[in-house]
Amino acid sequence: MRRIVVKLGSSVVAGGEGELRMDVLAGIADQLATSHRAGDDTVLVTSGAIAFGMRVMALGQRPSSIGALQAASAVGQGKLYRVYDELLRERGVTSAQVLLTFFDMSARTHYLNARQTLTTLLSWRVLPVINENDTTATDEISFGDNDFLAAQVAVLIGAEELVLLTDIDGLYTADPRIDPDAEIVSHVKDFAALHELEIGHTTSPLGSGGMRSKVVAAEMATAAGIPTTIANGTRPGTLEAVLEGAGEGTRFAAGEARYSSFKLWLKYAKPSRGTLVVDAGAARAVREGSASLLPVGVTEVRGEFDAGDAVEIVEAGSGRSGGGLAKGICNYSAPELRQVMGMKSVAVRELLPRATEEAVHRDYLVLE
């Protein structure tokens, strides 16, 4: 028995004019049902609500305003789920619709509640069908054609496999729609080696993703020890081949799971609200000694944030946009930390008697 997350991109769900690819969806439903009968815990993450809503409303092209995108999603969301529900029910599988937002991933309580709900559904042998709640999400916090959402869900439930299905065969050395000499990359073990490839943001007319978002999603999942495959979901039998290990698409090897689920959430899901610049000694202690960050090592506080918010930690002299050292939960608000930065613990306690000794405790800190 395995726990599997399968994500369908907009180009798999819908054709060029927003019409649903019913033959493709039926074939994927067949493969999901087969996996379900074999005892696997399977979760489906789908895009396509906006594309289907555009079709229903006869919109000629994808809207550019967030309000129109949300409205199109509202039209398409329920109708799309009904299609999945009927396809799966015909194959003896009970499904449930789950709508998530970035806030559900970034707020720890919501994150844990989402995990509990999904775990309960799986224990009931129900197949969750997940989409981003586009009707309430904003442009700044959308998941990018749900690639990041799929990776987060895989981490959230402790999946053993993440499959990202799109309308091309996998990751290529260049965009195969532009470069006829592009070659497929069958296996990826080192993400650093991908920097030389021309991995673009090109999307379908109906989607918001692109190959780069899929590669980043794969990097997120493999960092949690979850192998990931990008493959062509419009071809019959692709999902079955991937799950059987038949070498379909591009396979990203699982990395060593270095972090707890909390630190994975902190690293990938919780947004940073500010930046702490630290001196060389503090940077070395954090990097090499797994130490907490004390106010004495902080040389600059950037941005406005509250105690409990996540912050980026960078070493002084590394530049304003580079040199990321770590990310952590700050025990101080920005104004409080500006008061005590550079001070030793005794002086901090005199100025702020109720303050904790650590600006960021090592248990709430993850290296970049």
C-alpha positions in Angstrom: 0.0 0.0 0.0 1.3 3.4 -0.9 0.2 7.0 -0.3 0.2 8.8 -3.7 -0.6 12.4 -4.8 -1.5 12.9 -8.4 -1.8 16.4 -9.9 -3.5 17.2 -13.1 -2.6 20.4 -14.9 -5.1 22.6 -16.7 -3.8 21.3 -20.1 -4.6 17.7 -19.0 -8.1 18.6 -17.8 -9.2 20.9 -20.6 -8.5 21.4 -24.3 -7.5 24.6 -26.1 -11.0 26.1 -25.8 -11.7 25.0 -22.2 -13.6 21.9 -23.2 -13.1 19.0 -20.8 -10.9 16.2 -22.1 -13.5 13.5 -21.0 -11.6 10.6 -22.6 -8.4 11.7 -20.7 -10.2 12.2 -17.4 -12.0 8.8 -17.8 -8.7 7.1 -18.4 -7.1 8.7 -15.4 -10.2 7.8 -13.3 -9.6 4.1 -14.4 -6.1 4.2 -13.2 -7.0 6.0 -9.9 -9.6 3.3 -9.3 -7.1 0.5 -10.0 -4.7 2.1 -7.5 -7.5 2.5 -5.0 -8.6 -1.1 -5.3 -5.0 -2.2 -4.7 -5.1 -0.5 -1.3 -3.2 2.7 -2.1 -4.2 5.9 -0.4 -4.6 8.3 -3.4 -5.1 12.0 -3.5 -6.0 13.9 -6.6 -5.0 17.6 -7.0 -6.6 19.2 -10.0 -6.4 22.4 -11.9 -8.9 23.4 -14.5 -11.7 25.2 -12.6 -11.0 28.5 -14.3 -10.6 26.9 -17.7 -13.9 25.1 -17.4 -15.6 28.3 -16.0 -14.3 30.2 -19.1 -15.8 27.5 -21.3 -19.2 27.7 -19.6 -19.2 31.5 -19.8 -17.9 31.5 -23.4 -14.9 33.7 -22.5 -12.6 33.9 -25.5 -9.4 34.1 -23.5 -8.1 33.8 -19.9 -9.1 36.9 -17.9 -6.3 39.1 -16.7 -8.0 40.6 -13.6 -8.1 38.7 -10.3 -11.8 39.3 -9.9 -12.7 37.8 -13.3 -10.4 34.8 -12.6 -12.2 34.2 -9.3 -15.6 34.5 -10.9 -14.6 32.0 -13.6 -13.4 29.7 -10.9 -16.7 30.0 -9.0 -18.6 29.0 -12.2 -16.3 26.0 -13.0 -15.3 24.7 -9.6 -18.4 22.8 -8.6 -19.1 21.6 -12.1 -15.6 20.2 -12.5 -15.8 18.4 -9.2 -19.1 16.8 -10.2 -17.4 15.3 -13.2 -14.7 13.8 -11.1 -17.3 12.5 -8.5 -19.3 10.8 -11.2 -16.3 9.3 -13.0 -15.0 7.9 -9.7 -18.4 6.7 -8.4 -18.9 4.8 -11.6 -15.7 2.9 -10.7 -16.7 2.2 -7.1 -14.6 5.0 -5.5 -16.1 7.5 -3.1 -14.6 11.0 -3.4 -14.6 14.3 -1.4 -14.0 17.8 -2.6 -11.4 19.7 -0.6 -10.6 23.4 -1.3 -7.4 24.8 0.1 -5.8 28.3 0.1 -2.2 29.4 0.7 -3.3 30.5 4.2 -4.4 27.0 5.0 -0.8 25.9 4.3 0.9 28.9 5.9 -1.0 29.1 9.2 0.2 26.2 11.4 -3.2 25.5 13.0 -4.9 25.4 9.6 -2.1 23.2 8.3 -2.6 20.7 11.0 -6.4 20.8 10.6 -6.0 20.2 6.8 -3.8 17.2 7.6 -6.3 15.8 10.0 -9.1 16.1 7.5 -7.2 14.5 4.7 -5.9 11.7 7.0 -9.4 10.9 8.2 -10.8 10.8 4.6 -8.0 8.4 3.6 -8.7 6.2 6.6 -12.4 6.1 5.4 -11.1 5.0 2.0 -12.3 8.2 0.4 -10.3 9.8 -2.4 -9.9 13.5 -1.8 -10.1 15.8 -4.9 -8.2 19.0 -4.0 -8.1 22.3 -5.7 -7.0 25.8 -4.7 -9.9 27.9 -3.5 -9.5 30.3 -6.4 -12.7 32.2 -5.4 -11.0 33.6 -2.3 -7.3 33.4 -3.2 -5.5 36.5 -4.5 -3.0 37.0 -7.2 -0.2 37.2 -4.6 -0.9 34.0 -2.9 -2.0 31.6 -5.7 -0.2 28.3 -6.1 0.8 28.6 -9.7 -1.4 26.0 -11.5 -1.5 24.0 -8.3 2.1 22.6 -8.6 3.1 24.0 -5.3 -0.2 23.0 -3.7 0.4 19.4 -4.9 3.9 19.4 -3.4 2.6 20.8 -0.1 -0.2 18.2 0.1 2.4 15.4 -0.6 4.5 16.7 2.3 1.4 17.3 4.5 0.2 13.7 4.3 3.6 12.0 4.1 3.1 10.7 0.6 5.5 8.1 -0.9 5.0 9.4 -4.5 4.1 12.7 -6.2 3.1 12.6 -9.9 2.7 15.8 -11.8 0.8 15.2 -15.1 1.0 17.8 -17.8 0.7 17.8 -21.6 4.3 17.2 -22.5 6.4 14.1 -21.9 8.6 15.6 -19.1 11.4 17.9 -18.5 13.5 18.7 -21.6 16.9 20.4 -22.0 15.0 23.2 -23.6 11.3 24.0 -24.5 10.5 21.3 -27.1 7.8 23.5 -28.6 10.4 26.0 -29.6 13.7 24.0 -29.9 13.5 20.9 -32.1 16.8 19.7 -30.7 15.5 19.6 -27.1 16.0 16.2 -25.4 14.1 14.8 -22.5 15.8 14.4 -19.1 14.8 11.0 -17.8 16.3 11.2 -14.3 17.3 14.0 -12.0 19.4 13.4 -8.9 21.0 16.8 -8.5 18.9 20.0 -8.9 22.1 22.1 -9.2 22.7 20.4 -12.6 19.4 21.8 -13.9 20.7 25.4 -13.7 22.2 25.0 -17.2 18.9 24.0 -18.7 16.4 26.4 -20.3 13.5 25.8 -17.9 10.9 28.3 -18.8 7.7 29.7 -17.4 5.8 29.1 -20.7 2.2 28.0 -19.9 -0.8 26.9 -21.8 -3.4 29.6 -22.7 -5.7 28.2 -19.9 -3.1 27.5 -17.2 -0.9 29.5 -14.8 2.0 27.1 -14.3 4.9 26.1 -16.5 7.8 23.7 -16.3 9.7 25.8 -13.8 6.9 25.7 -11.2 6.9 21.9 -11.6 10.6 21.6 -11.1 10.4 23.8 -8.0 7.5 21.6 -6.7 9.6 18.5 -7.4 12.5 20.1 -5.4 10.1 20.8 -2.5 8.8 17.2 -2.5 12.1 15.4 -2.9 13.5 17.5 0.0 10.9 15.7 2.1 12.0 12.3 0.8 9.2 12.0 -1.8 10.2 10.9 -5.3 8.4 12.9 -8.0 7.6 12.3 -11.7 6.6 14.8 -14.4 4.9 13.0 -17.2 2.3 13.4 -20.1 -1.1 12.9 -18.6 -2.9 13.2 -22.0 -1.4 9.9 -23.2 -3.4 6.7 -22.2 -1.7 4.6 -19.5 0.8 7.2 -18.4 -0.2 7.2 -14.7 -0.3 3.4 -14.6 3.2 3.3 -16.1 4.6 5.9 -13.6 3.1 4.0 -10.7 4.6 0.7 -12.0 8.0 2.3 -12.3 8.1 1.9 -16.1 10.4 4.9 -16.7 7.8 7.3 -17.9 8.5 11.0 -18.0 11.1 12.7 -15.8 11.9 11.1 -12.5 13.3 13.1 -9.6 15.0 11.0 -7.0 14.0 11.4 -3.4 16.5 13.3 -1.3 17.4 12.4 2.2 14.6 13.6 4.5 16.6 16.0 6.6 13.8 17.9 8.3 10.8 17.2 10.5 7.3 17.9 9.2 7.3 21.2 11.2 10.6 22.4 9.6 9.4 21.4 6.1 6.2 23.5 6.8 8.4 26.4 8.0 10.8 26.1 5.0 8.3 25.8 2.2 4.8 26.9 3.4 5.1 29.7 5.9 5.8 33.1 4.2 8.5 35.3 5.5 7.5 38.8 6.8 10.9 40.3 7.3 14.7 39.8 7.3 17.3 39.7 10.0 20.9 40.5 9.1 23.4 38.9 11.4 27.2 39.2 11.9 29.7 36.6 10.8 29.9 35.0 14.3 26.2 34.5 14.6 26.0 33.2 11.0 28.7 30.6 11.8 27.0 29.5 15.0 23.7 29.0 13.2 25.2 27.3 10.2 27.8 25.1 11.8 26.7 24.7 15.4 22.9 24.5 15.0 22.7 27.2 17.5 19.8 29.6 18.3 20.1 33.2 17.1 20.5 35.7 19.9 19.8 39.4 19.7 23.5 40.2 20.1 24.2 38.7 16.7 21.6 40.7 14.9 23.0 43.8 13.1 19.9 45.0 11.1 16.1 44.3 11.1 14.3 44.8 7.8 10.6 44.9 7.3 7.7 45.0 9.8 6.6 41.8 11.5 5.1 40.5 14.8 6.4 37.9 17.2 5.6 34.5 15.8 6.1 35.5 12.2 8.7 33.8 10.0 11.8 35.8 9.0 14.7 35.2 6.6 18.1 35.3 8.2 21.0 36.5 6.1 24.7 37.2 6.8 25.9 40.8 6.7 27.8 41.6 3.5 25.9 39.0 1.5 23.7 41.6 -0.4 20.1 42.6 0.1 18.7 39.9 -2.1 21.1 37.0 -1.7 23.1 35.0 0.8 20.1 33.3 2.5 21.3 31.5 5.6 18.2 30.3 7.3 14.5 30.9 8.0 12.9 30.9 11.4 10.1 31.9 13.7 11.0 35.2 15.4 10.3 35.6 19.2 10.3 39.4 18.9 8.3 41.9 16.9 10.4 44.1 14.5 10.2 47.2 16.8 11.2 45.1 19.8 14.2 43.5 18.0 15.4 46.9 16.8 15.5 48.0 20.4 17.7 45.1 21.6 19.7 44.0 18.5 23.4 43.9 19.3 22.8 43.6 23.0 23.9 40.7 25.2 21.3 38.7 27.0 21.7 40.5 30.4 21.0 43.9 28.8 18.1 42.5 26.8 16.4 41.2 30.0 16.9 44.6 31.7 15.3 46.4 28.8 12.6 43.8 28.1 12.1 41.7 31.2 9.6 39.3 29.7 11.5 38.7 26.5 12.9 35.3 25.7 16.7 34.9 25.4 16.6 33.8 21.8 15.6 36.0 18.8 15.0 32.7 16.9 15.2 29.4 18.8 17.1 26.6 17.0 14.0 24.3 17.2 12.1 26.9 15.1 14.9 27.5 12.6 15.7 25.7 9.3 18.8 26.3 7.2 18.3 27.4 3.6 
